[in-house]
Amino acid sequence: MSHSVQFGIGTAQNVSWAEMVNRWKSIEDLGFDSVWIADQFCICSQPAASWFDGWTALAGLATQTSHIRIGTCVTAIPWHHPAFLARKVITLDHLSQGRLELGIGTGLPGDCAHKMTGIEDWSAQERVERFGEYVEIVDLLMHKDATTYNGRYYQLENVIMNPGPVQIPRPPIMIAAMGPKMLRHAARFADTWNTAGSWAGSLEDRLKNIRQQSSLIDEHCAEIDRNPEEIRRSCLLHEPEMYSRGFELPSYDSVDSFIETARKYLDLGIDELLLHYPFAEKQIPVFERIAKEVIPELKKDYN
């Protein structure tokens, strides 16, 4: 099984609603395959900054787009009980007429929202352990009529989901995973595995990490007799260099910069590259040229 190379855009809900709608419509018109929204309580470095709830905004944005695939990048498990999340996912699958993808991860220990809201801040180990049960429950709820589950962390009794999802057997699940235990969960449950390589270090460091993580996915798939080619390999083009550059992304410095960077990821076997919507307005013209001129050519080369 081979996956066509795709390009998606991650957006932050820190602008006005009118601007959010304009951005998503523009992203769809530019021909991107998918568009994603964050699912966090606030920006921890700027907790007083404007910020909309991710799932509520996603519902509204689903009605403002028509064909682009939409999703969360990514939903963190502490903020939603798995049964309530499954209900949200099915609801959004109907609102979007079958265009939803569920991006899901553990979330990060120490997120300021825990202190702000009083929601328990699980350790990294507990988050990973809970995630295994959590994603299994969400998977079951979205393609079974009734689900009972007795786990260490979660217990459900005869949970009925009606209606079921539009997409059969369920909306695709994208699992964000970089550590070995999370990669094992991704090998078991993910339709798409997503990574950033790492949150720090040089581009070469991140590419090296992605290569190692991808090999672990293959190994874990072999352990459970799953064809690793069933899993789409997705990468968030994270560039920590932007923090010292006033949030200007190096890959948007020029068309040539983007081509050079994108090819390094695609040559690793990444078949979905998730880009950031430009944080700096001055980079929007290059971003639009990339969408109109570069991405179609890259798709021809790699598909």
Residue, then its C-alpha position, 0 to 999 in steps of 0.5 A: m500500500s502506498h500513500s500519495v504525498q500530501f501537504g497540510i497546514g496547521t493554524a492557531q486560533n489566536v486571531s479574530w473569528a473573521e480572520m480564522v474563516n478567511r485563512w481557512k478559506s484561503i488555505e482550501d483555495l490554495g489547494f492544500d490537502s488538509v488544515w488543522i487546528a490546535d487543541q489546547f486551553c491557551i498559549c502558555s507563554q502568553p496565557a492572556a492572549s486571545w485564544f478560541d477553543g479548538w473543537t468549538a472553532l473546528a465545528g464552525l470552520a467545518t461549515q465554512t469549508s467544503h472539500i479540504r480535510i480537517g482535524t486537530c493537531v493534536t488533541a491532548i488526552p487530559w482535556h477530554h474523557p475518551a467517550f466524550l471525545a468520541r462523541k465530538v469526533i462523530t459529530l464533527d464527522h457529520l458536520s464536515q460530511g466525512r472530512l474529519e481526521l482525529g489527531i491525538g497525543t498525550g499532551l505535555p506534563g507541566d502545561c500551564a492549563h493544569k494549574m489554571t484549571g485544577i485538572e490533574d497533571w499526570s507524569a509522562q509515564e502515566r500519560v503514555e500508559r493512559f494513552g494506550e487505553y484511551v486510543e483503544i476506547v476511542d477506536l472501539l466507540m467509533h466503530k461499535d454499536a455498544t462498548t464496555y471497557n474495564g481498564r486500569y484507568y478507564q471503565l465504560e459500561n454499555v456506551i452506545m454511539n448513535p449515530g455512527p460516523v460518516q466515514i467507515p469504519r471510523p474517521p482516521i486517527m493520527i497519533a503524535a508519537m516520538g518516544p518508543k512506547m508511543l511509537r508502539h501505540a502508533a503501530r497498533f492504532a494509527d492510520t497516520w503517525n505524526t512526528a516533529g522529530s524533536w522539539a529542539g536541535s538542528l534540522e539534521d538532528r530532527l531528520k536523524n530522529i525521524r529516521q530512527q522513529s520510522s524504523l521503530i514503527d516498522e519494528h513494532c508493526a512486525e511484532i504485531d504482524r501489521n503491514p507498516e505500509e498501512i500507516r501514513r507517515s506525517c511530519l510537522l515541519h517544526e522549526p525551533e530556529m524561528y524563536s530567535r528570528g521573530f517567528e519568521l520560519p526559515s523554510y519560508d525565506s524563499v521558494d528555494s529554501f522551502i524546496e531544499t527543506a521539503r525534499k529532505y523530509l520527503d526523501l525520508g519517506i514522509d508522505e504528509l508534510l504539515l506546514h505552519y501558516p506563516f506567523a510573520e505576515k511578510q512571509i505570506p507571499v512566499f507561502e502562497r507561491i509555494a502553494k501555487e508553484v512548488i507543491p504541485e511539482l513536488k507531488k509530481d516528483y514524489n507520487 
